[in-house]
Amino acid sequence: MNSERRKFLHGAALLGGGLFASRSMADTQHEQHTQPAKKPGTPTKPTRPGKPLESFQPTDVLTPVLTPDVPNLPFKVENGVKVFHLIAEPVKRQLLPFKTMEVWGYNGSCPGPTIQANQGDRVRIVFDNHLPESTTIHWHGLEVPIDMDGVPYVSQKPVPPGGRYIYEFTLHQEGTYFYHSHGAMQEMMGMIGMFILHPKRAYLPRVDHDFGIILQGWAILPNNSVPNTANMEFNWLTFNGVSAPATTPLLVRLGSRARIRIVNLGMDHHPIHLHGHQFFITGTEGGRAPESTWYPTNTVLVGVAQARDIEFDAKYPGDWMLHCHLPHHMMNSMSDLLGERMITTAATNEPQARSQMQAMAESIGVAHLHHAPIAANASEVPGFPQDAFMEMGMDAAVAKPETYGLPENWSAAMMGMMTMVRILPPEKYDEIMALKREGVKGKPADSPAPQHPHGSGK
Ligand SMILES: [Cu+2]
């Protein structure tokens, strides 16, 4: 095996230092909220005090869409028009406890907050540009007048830094849409958000749960925090701006029916797979699909610029994975952990290597590494290691009500574009929803895994 890769894998193994993170991701990820930026180019901080936008739910729709880890955009009604205020601005986004990106988004969130409206609504979106360069917003899939289409120079003048543009139109469609900057590089900096149009009459069969997920890929070079939008190697993969295991699980009551709306804006197409259930593709970026087109499947290819709505009956209890099935999207590149923190020897029992491991685990703040036992002769087997040192457990660092009751070290199996659909018996579902209302963090495992630095399993 290539020596660089060996060093990297040993670097990854170091996360087994057995240290518990002092700061929980759950503390920060619900704190994204609206706040006008002071001046163009001023980054928003990931942890700002105030009321989270997430607490806002549209009151005039039957089943609001929940976009985990991304807030809803509030509105007020003025003379029968729903008025939203959308602000393009730099955002710091913590996608994992040890990794924060400096990206661009809207209203302090990347992806931008979810807009939810009803078929037939008249909406006004007051758009302010707090970026250091010009931008516009395109309403992807919406049938709007040409001067609302958001293409710079073609349908409108670019909105300059500090400038404002008023978008206003009537929504006659229904379905899953999105908004995004119409600059390619800005798209790759994260400038997208979901735009849900609830139908005048509920779709049949009715769903009890409705979720939204935005797929994004990022090219972030080692030791950097700003995506390289010219790079073609996407090494960080996110659902709604966070990577597993920091993605918030989708909670579904056993016996109910659920819809998940998946939107993709990036450079890759993603085959999204659900465990344990079959689903139907019930809608696209063009709205609701006729039932005659539905067929059972368990993997949906969500191409770039597409939306796919899937629906299923939650028949089987369990914590079921929902993930992109491209193997390299089921993990993130950890080349980021190289550089000055690279371990210089493969002998991980060697004192210098041990102290490097310790320093690295501390600097990253990962709770602990769990890896399954390895064979005594592992190093003699060509190809070893593969996944052996990839599993970073960080249950406590990503704990939140939605993770309550998961088996110990669950987070070691979660990487990249991945989340969980937790199909829960009613009493357990109600218990977790109560924890959520109370804002109680997920209970860490009762007895943390034994701390086992790499090598002790031999
Ligand atoms: Cu993928």
Residues whose N, C-alpha, C, O or C-beta is under 5 A from the ligand:
A	BS01	CU	H269 H270 P271 C324 L326 H329
